[in-house]
Amino acid sequence: LFSDNVSSRGKIIYDHSSSPETLVLQTTGTTALSIDNSQNISIPNGNVDVTGTVTADGLTVESATTTLVTLSNTDTTATAGQEVGRINFTGADASTSANGVRAAIYAEYRGVGGGTELNFQTANESATPAVDRISISRGGDITFYEDTGSSGKFRWDATNERLGIGTTSPDQLLTASKAVDGDIGISLYNNDT
């Protein structure tokens, strides 16, 4: 269809002999891009760089060595609380309240120096938005949130190697705390009969 007349640096070829038939873009004699008649696109020796939005029915990333997906925040003035990247799991069925973000995984900066926290969210059976369920801090602390996702109730303090139940500040190897009157209710027993 088209050929550069200077040392064959570029060509566009429609290959009727291939199965499936394919439109090929070549640079310096090497295939840079091919599109077959089933609308499959192949970039055999390169990367895809998209500015904007890609809508697709699926995404498969394959590699014989390392499979890599990178979410990049290119803001050069990052601040604490700013999201670095996010994966949202969304639904579209408003009749059952299964629309909007139903689950998410996101990372955000915490403090200075690029310290980052990783958070996991899920949503209840109603139209409520997804809320925090698990957070992993920049120092390795792990917090599990109560049902509303607003406060941590189970925490691993990685720095001090302590576990807290009902508190985010365990002061002993195992700390159990209850904010209302009543028994704390820790039971230890042997169930062997």
C-alpha positions as CSV (number, residue, x, y, z in Angstrom):
1,L,0.0,0.0,0.0
2,F,2.8,2.4,1.0
3,S,6.5,2.2,1.0
4,D,9.2,4.7,1.9
5,N,11.5,5.1,-1.1
6,V,14.5,5.8,1.2
7,S,16.2,2.5,2.2
8,S,12.9,0.7,2.9
9,R,12.5,2.4,6.3
10,G,8.7,2.2,6.4
11,K,5.9,0.1,4.8
12,I,2.2,-0.4,5.2
13,I,1.2,-3.8,3.8
14,Y,-2.2,-5.6,3.5
15,D,-1.3,-9.3,3.6
16,H,-3.9,-11.4,1.8
17,S,-1.9,-14.5,2.0
18,S,-1.8,-14.7,5.8
19,S,-4.4,-16.4,7.8
20,P,-6.1,-14.4,9.1
21,E,-5.6,-11.5,6.6
22,T,-3.5,-8.8,8.2
23,L,-2.7,-5.1,7.9
24,V,1.0,-4.7,8.8
25,L,3.0,-1.5,9.6
26,Q,6.7,-2.0,9.3
27,T,9.6,0.3,10.3
28,T,13.1,-0.5,9.2
29,G,12.0,-3.8,7.9
30,T,10.5,-5.0,11.2
31,T,6.8,-5.4,12.0
32,A,5.9,-2.6,14.4
33,L,2.1,-3.2,14.4
34,S,-0.3,-5.7,12.8
35,I,-4.1,-5.8,12.8
36,D,-5.9,-8.9,11.6
37,N,-9.4,-9.2,10.1
38,S,-10.7,-10.2,13.5
39,Q,-9.5,-6.8,14.9
40,N,-6.7,-8.3,17.0
41,I,-3.8,-5.9,17.4
42,S,-0.3,-7.1,17.9
43,I,2.8,-5.0,18.8
44,P,5.5,-7.7,18.8
45,N,8.5,-5.6,19.9
46,G,7.3,-2.6,21.7
47,N,5.1,-0.8,24.3
48,V,1.7,0.7,24.2
49,D,1.5,4.3,25.5
50,V,-2.0,5.7,25.7
51,T,-2.8,9.3,26.7
52,G,-6.5,9.2,27.6
53,T,-8.9,6.4,28.4
54,V,-8.9,2.8,27.1
55,T,-12.2,0.9,27.2
56,A,-11.8,-2.8,26.8
57,D,-13.7,-6.0,27.5
58,G,-10.6,-7.5,29.1
59,L,-6.8,-7.1,29.5
60,T,-4.3,-9.9,29.4
61,V,-0.7,-9.2,30.3
62,E,1.7,-12.1,29.4
63,S,5.4,-12.5,29.6
64,A,7.9,-15.4,29.7
65,T,9.9,-13.6,32.4
66,T,8.2,-10.9,34.5
67,T,4.6,-9.8,34.0
68,L,4.2,-6.1,35.0
69,V,1.4,-3.7,35.3
70,T,2.3,-0.2,36.5
71,L,0.0,2.5,37.8
72,S,1.9,5.8,37.8
73,N,1.2,9.1,39.4
74,T,3.3,11.7,37.6
75,D,2.6,14.5,40.0
76,T,6.0,16.0,41.0
77,T,4.5,17.7,44.1
78,A,3.1,14.7,46.0
79,T,1.5,15.3,49.3
80,A,0.3,13.2,52.3
81,G,-3.1,11.7,51.6
82,Q,-2.7,11.9,47.8
83,E,-3.5,8.7,45.9
84,V,-0.6,7.1,44.0
85,G,-2.8,4.6,42.1
86,R,-6.2,2.9,42.3
87,I,-8.0,-0.1,40.9
88,N,-11.8,0.2,41.1
89,F,-14.1,-2.8,40.7
90,T,-17.5,-1.3,39.6
91,G,-21.0,-2.6,38.9
92,A,-23.7,-1.2,36.7
93,D,-27.0,-2.8,38.1
94,A,-28.8,0.1,39.8
95,S,-31.9,-2.1,40.3
96,T,-30.1,-4.2,42.9
97,S,-27.8,-1.3,44.2
98,A,-24.9,-3.2,42.7
99,N,-23.7,-0.1,40.8
100,G,-20.8,2.2,41.3
101,V,-17.5,1.2,43.0
102,R,-18.1,-2.1,44.8
103,A,-14.5,-2.8,45.8
104,A,-11.2,-1.0,45.4
105,I,-7.4,-1.3,46.0
106,Y,-5.6,2.0,46.3
107,A,-2.2,3.3,47.5
108,E,-1.7,6.8,48.9
109,Y,1.2,8.8,50.2
110,R,1.7,9.0,54.0
111,G,4.0,11.7,55.3
112,V,7.2,12.8,53.6
113,G,9.7,10.8,51.7
114,G,7.3,8.7,49.6
115,G,6.1,6.5,52.4
116,T,3.0,4.7,51.0
117,E,0.0,3.0,52.5
118,L,-2.0,0.2,50.7
119,N,-5.7,0.0,51.3
120,F,-8.4,-2.5,50.4
121,Q,-12.1,-1.6,50.3
122,T,-15.4,-3.4,49.8
123,A,-19.0,-2.2,49.8
124,N,-22.1,-3.6,51.6
125,E,-25.2,-5.0,49.9
126,S,-26.7,-1.5,49.7
127,A,-25.9,1.5,47.5
128,T,-23.3,2.7,50.1
129,P,-19.9,3.3,48.7
130,A,-16.9,1.0,49.2
131,V,-15.1,1.7,52.6
132,D,-11.8,0.7,54.0
133,R,-11.5,-2.9,55.3
134,I,-7.7,-3.5,55.5
135,S,-4.8,-1.0,55.5
136,I,-1.1,-1.8,55.3
137,S,1.0,1.1,56.5
138,R,4.3,2.3,55.2
139,G,6.0,0.6,58.2
140,G,4.1,-2.7,57.9
141,D,1.3,-2.1,60.4
142,I,-1.9,-3.9,59.4
143,T,-5.3,-2.6,60.4
144,F,-8.6,-4.3,60.0
145,Y,-11.6,-2.0,60.1
146,E,-15.0,-2.5,61.7
147,D,-18.2,-2.8,59.5
148,T,-18.5,0.9,58.7
149,G,-14.9,1.2,57.6
150,S,-14.3,4.2,59.8
151,S,-12.1,2.9,62.7
152,G,-9.6,0.1,63.1
153,K,-10.5,-2.6,65.5
154,F,-7.8,-5.2,64.9
155,R,-4.2,-4.1,64.4
156,W,-0.8,-5.6,64.0
157,D,1.9,-3.1,65.2
158,A,4.9,-4.2,63.1
159,T,7.4,-1.9,64.8
160,N,6.7,-3.1,68.3
161,E,5.5,-6.6,67.3
162,R,2.2,-6.2,69.1
163,L,-1.4,-7.2,68.4
164,G,-4.4,-5.1,69.3
165,I,-8.0,-6.2,69.4
166,G,-10.4,-3.3,69.8
167,T,-7.5,-0.8,69.7
168,T,-5.1,0.6,67.2
169,S,-2.5,1.2,69.9
170,P,-1.6,-2.1,71.6
171,D,0.7,-1.5,74.6
172,Q,1.5,-5.2,75.3
173,L,2.2,-8.2,73.2
174,L,-1.6,-8.7,73.0
175,T,-3.9,-5.9,74.0
176,A,-7.7,-6.3,74.1
177,S,-9.8,-3.2,74.7
178,K,-13.5,-2.4,74.7
179,A,-14.9,1.1,74.5
180,V,-18.2,0.4,76.3
181,D,-18.9,-1.1,79.7
182,G,-19.0,-4.9,80.0
183,D,-16.7,-7.8,79.8
184,I,-13.8,-7.8,77.3
185,G,-14.6,-11.5,76.7
186,I,-11.4,-13.3,75.9
187,S,-11.7,-17.0,76.0
188,L,-8.8,-19.5,75.9
189,Y,-9.7,-23.2,76.1
190,N,-8.7,-26.6,74.8
191,N,-11.4,-28.2,72.7
192,D,-9.7,-31.6,72.7
193,T,-12.2,-34.2,73.9
